[in-house]
Amino acid sequence: MSPLTTTIVMSSLATGTIITMSSHHWMMAWIGLEMNTLAIIPTISKQHHPRATEAATKYFLTQAAASAMILFSSSINAWSTGTWDITQMTNPTASTLLTSALAMKLGLVPMHFWLPEVLQGSTMKTALIISTWQKLAPMALICLSINNLSTTILLTMGALSAMLGGWAGLNQTQTRKIMAYSSIAHLGWMITIATTLTNITIAALLMYLFMTTSMFYALISSKSKTIKDTTTSWATSPTLMIMTMLILLSLGGLPPLSGFMPKWLILEELITQKLLPMATAIALSTLLSLFFYLRLTYTTTLTASPNTTPAKHKWRFKPLTPSPLLSTTIPLTTMALPLTPLITN
């Protein structure tokens, strides 16, 4: 795309999210979501590759269906209550429809099938945008309307997402699909706690954004699209690979890294609310996610490729300079645990 087109598309992407996050009227929220969707479609399909076109089509159909459900649910609510206010979604049918629509927007189980396929068909940078920025608007709507959403459905979807995100990620060799299932698992944790404390949800979302951005930029810098690619990444930049190992362990939620903070706070709150089976289920599901994070850690930092490897040796080519963004996100991804008291207060 030309610089002018890229500027227009990215501006529309940002504006759509901001409109949705700052609106109180359902129609304005819907318009923001539509702007967001229409701006990301050319970004996904700009490769002019059949896989990219397929990903763009899947994304468009899913998001259009979810937006239509949001408009339908808000119309039902306005018909019965006479208000279009986002915080006044009191009609039970409308609330259930809205919960399903926002779950589809985010990619929660059982409406998660589009996310791994779309990420796999996109470029790394587009996959990063879909995994991070595109989650902001639906999460803002969930936080605004959480008092009227179905708690049972949200808790069920959260637990299933946390478990399936770990379970389905075990079988993947593509790093983008691994990050997609990682995203589903993290969103499951956020949705589980959204029913109780939205401030912990926002803290978990921010930490997820930092960790995912760091991980994607590390993969972009090392040109690692599959697990096999990571085995030869050490020679490109040993320092970056050590940082990648820490990012992966943080994604897994191991102390004393930052990723431990949201999981710790969420489990503590679930236990306080007497939701012990839920807390146990999602804590055990983390072990599944941790397995494929550790597998990536092993291939990235603990595997020295032999000289006869069939993979292309990356040190024969000019390596990419790591993004300046990494110098901001990596410290937040690995060393933000001492900030926990600020969040709990």
VENGIWO-V144705 format. One record per residue. N is the residue number from 0. SS is DSSP state (H for helix, E for strand, - for the rest). PHI is phi in whole degrees, 0 to 359 (999 if undefined). D_LAST is the distance of its C-alpha to the last C-alpha in Angstrom with 1 decimal. Layout:
{{N SS PHI D_LAST} {N SS PHI D_LAST}}
This chain:
{{0 - 999 46.0} {1 - 287 46.9} {2 H 303 44.3} {3 H 296 44.7} {4 H 298 44.2} {5 H 300 41.1} {6 H 298 39.6} {7 H 297 40.3} {8 H 296 38.9} {9 H 293 35.7} {10 H 296 35.3} {11 H 295 35.9} {12 H 300 33.4} {13 H 293 30.6} {14 H 297 31.8} {15 H 302 31.9} {16 H 296 28.2} {17 H 295 27.1} {18 H 299 29.4} {19 H 296 27.9} {20 H 290 24.2} {21 H 256 25.1} {22 - 267 27.5} {23 - 245 27.5} {24 E 257 31.1} {25 H 298 31.9} {26 H 294 35.0} {27 H 293 33.1} {28 H 298 30.6} {29 H 295 33.7} {30 H 299 35.4} {31 H 299 32.5} {32 H 296 32.5} {33 H 293 36.3} {34 H 301 36.2} {35 H 301 33.8} {36 H 296 36.2} {37 H 293 39.3} {38 H 281 38.0} {39 H 278 37.1} {40 H 301 40.4} {41 H 295 42.6} {42 H 294 40.1} {43 H 289 40.5} {44 H 269 44.3} {45 - 292 45.2} {46 - 287 46.6} {47 - 55 49.6} {48 - 240 49.5} {49 H 307 50.1} {50 H 293 46.9} {51 H 291 44.9} {52 H 296 46.7} {53 H 297 46.0} {54 H 298 42.3} {55 H 296 42.3} {56 H 295 44.2} {57 H 300 41.9} {58 H 297 38.8} {59 H 298 40.5} {60 H 298 41.8} {61 H 296 38.5} {62 H 292 36.4} {63 H 295 39.2} {64 H 297 39.3} {65 H 295 35.5} {66 H 296 35.7} {67 H 297 38.7} {68 H 294 36.8} {69 H 296 34.0} {70 H 296 36.6} {71 H 295 38.5} {72 H 295 35.5} {73 H 291 34.6} {74 H 292 38.3} {75 H 300 38.5} {76 H 295 35.5} {77 H 295 37.0} {78 H 295 40.4} {79 H 271 39.1} {80 H 247 36.5} {81 - 83 37.8} {82 - 227 34.6} {83 - 254 33.4} {84 E 292 29.8} {85 H 298 27.4} {86 H 280 25.1} {87 H 248 28.2} {88 - 278 29.4} {89 - 260 30.6} {90 - 289 33.8} {91 H 301 33.5} {92 H 297 35.9} {93 H 297 34.2} {94 H 296 30.7} {95 H 296 32.3} {96 H 298 34.1} {97 H 295 31.0} {98 H 301 29.0} {99 H 295 32.0} {100 H 295 32.4} {101 H 292 28.8} {102 H 296 29.2} {103 H 294 32.4} {104 H 300 30.9} {105 H 280 28.3} {106 - 92 30.7} {107 - 276 29.3} {108 - 296 31.8} {109 - 266 34.4} {110 - 257 34.6} {111 - 256 33.9} {112 H 299 37.5} {113 H 287 37.6} {114 H 296 34.7} {115 H 299 36.4} {116 H 292 39.7} {117 H 292 38.5} {118 H 295 36.6} {119 H 293 39.7} {120 H 275 42.0} {121 - 261 39.9} {122 - 285 39.7} {123 H 301 36.8} {124 H 292 35.3} {125 H 293 35.8} {126 H 299 34.2} {127 H 297 31.2} {128 H 297 30.9} {129 H 295 31.4} {130 H 283 28.7} {131 - 244 26.0} {132 - 299 26.8} {133 H 290 28.5} {134 H 273 25.5} {135 H 292 23.4} {136 H 297 25.5} {137 H 298 25.7} {138 H 294 21.9} {139 H 297 21.3} {140 H 295 23.9} {141 H 296 22.3} {142 H 295 18.9} {143 H 288 20.9} {144 H 252 23.2} {145 H 297 21.1} {146 H 293 21.7} {147 H 249 25.4} {148 - 278 25.8} {149 - 286 27.3} {150 H 296 24.7} {151 H 299 27.5} {152 H 296 28.7} {153 H 296 25.4} {154 H 296 24.6} {155 H 296 28.2} {156 H 296 28.1} {157 H 298 24.9} {158 H 294 26.4} {159 H 295 29.7} {160 H 295 28.4} {161 H 298 26.5} {162 H 285 29.7} {163 H 290 32.3} {164 H 302 30.4} {165 H 281 30.9} {166 H 293 34.3} {167 H 287 36.0} {168 H 288 34.8} {169 - 297 36.8} {170 - 267 40.0} {171 - 263 39.4} {172 - 245 40.9} {173 E 273 39.9} {174 H 295 36.7} {175 H 293 35.9} {176 H 290 36.2} {177 H 299 34.0} {178 H 293 31.3} {179 H 294 31.9} {180 H 290 31.4} {181 H 298 28.4} {182 H 297 27.0} {183 H 299 28.0} {184 H 296 26.2} {185 H 295 22.9} {186 H 295 23.1} {187 H 300 23.8} {188 H 299 20.5} {189 H 297 18.7} {190 H 292 20.9} {191 H 300 20.4} {192 H 272 16.6} {193 H 300 17.2} {194 - 290 18.8} {195 - 249 15.6} {196 - 227 12.4} {197 H 285 13.2} {198 H 292 10.0} {199 H 290 10.7} {200 H 300 14.2} {201 H 294 13.8} {202 H 297 12.1} {203 H 295 15.1} {204 H 295 17.5} {205 H 298 16.7} {206 H 295 17.1} {207 H 298 20.2} {208 H 298 21.6} {209 H 297 21.4} {210 H 294 23.0} {211 H 292 25.6} {212 H 299 26.6} {213 H 300 27.0} {214 H 294 29.1} {215 H 296 31.3} {216 H 292 32.0} {217 H 295 32.9} {218 H 292 35.3} {219 H 295 36.7} {220 H 296 37.4} {221 - 265 39.2} {222 - 54 40.9} {223 - 260 39.9} {224 - 259 40.6} {225 E 229 41.4} {226 H 296 40.6} {227 H 299 44.0} {228 H 298 43.2} {229 H 291 40.3} {230 - 290 42.9} {231 - 253 44.5} {232 - 281 41.4} {233 - 302 41.2} {234 - 288 44.1} {235 - 291 42.7} {236 - 200 39.7} {237 H 302 38.7} {238 H 297 35.6} {239 H 297 34.4} {240 H 290 35.2} {241 H 296 33.1} {242 H 296 30.2} {243 H 298 31.0} {244 H 300 30.9} {245 H 294 27.4} {246 H 297 26.3} {247 H 297 28.0} {248 H 292 26.4} {249 H 292 22.9} {250 H 300 24.0} {251 H 288 24.9} {252 - 86 21.5} {253 - 271 22.7} {254 - 287 20.6} {255 - 265 20.1} {256 - 277 20.2} {257 - 297 17.5} {258 H 297 18.8} {259 H 289 17.7} {260 H 301 13.9} {261 H 298 14.2} {262 H 294 16.8} {263 H 297 15.0} {264 H 296 11.9} {265 H 293 14.6} {266 H 297 16.8} {267 H 299 14.4} {268 H 291 13.6} {269 H 297 17.4} {270 H 293 18.4} {271 H 299 16.2} {272 - 276 18.1} {273 - 65 21.4} {274 - 259 22.2} {275 H 296 23.7} {276 H 300 26.6} {277 H 297 24.5} {278 H 298 22.1} {279 H 295 25.3} {280 H 296 27.1} {281 H 285 24.6} {282 H 293 24.0} {283 H 291 27.8} {284 H 295 28.2} {285 H 296 26.2} {286 H 297 29.1} {287 H 293 31.4} {288 H 299 29.5} {289 H 299 29.2} {290 H 299 33.0} {291 H 282 33.8} {292 H 293 31.2} {293 H 293 32.9} {294 H 296 36.3} {295 H 294 35.4} {296 H 300 34.1} {297 H 298 37.4} {298 H 291 39.6} {299 H 283 37.8} {300 H 246 37.6} {301 - 250 39.8} {302 - 250 42.8} {303 - 261 45.6} {304 - 291 47.9} {305 - 290 51.6} {306 - 292 54.0} {307 - 266 55.7} {308 - 299 52.7} {309 - 286 53.6} {310 - 288 50.5} {311 - 288 50.8} {312 - 282 49.9} {313 H 288 47.3} {314 H 286 48.1} {315 H 280 51.5} {316 - 248 49.8} {317 - 291 47.8} {318 - 285 44.1} {319 - 288 41.5} {320 - 284 39.4} {321 - 302 35.7} {322 - 295 33.7} {323 H 300 31.8} {324 H 300 28.9} {325 H 299 28.7} {326 H 293 28.0} {327 H 268 24.7} {328 H 282 23.6} {329 H 297 24.8} {330 H 300 22.4} {331 H 292 19.4} {332 H 286 20.9} {333 H 249 21.5} {334 H 233 19.2} {335 - 267 15.7} {336 H 302 14.4} {337 H 297 13.2} {338 H 279 10.6} {339 H 307 8.8} {340 H 303 6.1} {341 H 296 5.4} {342 H 285 5.4} {343 H 291 3.8} {344 - 275 0.0}}
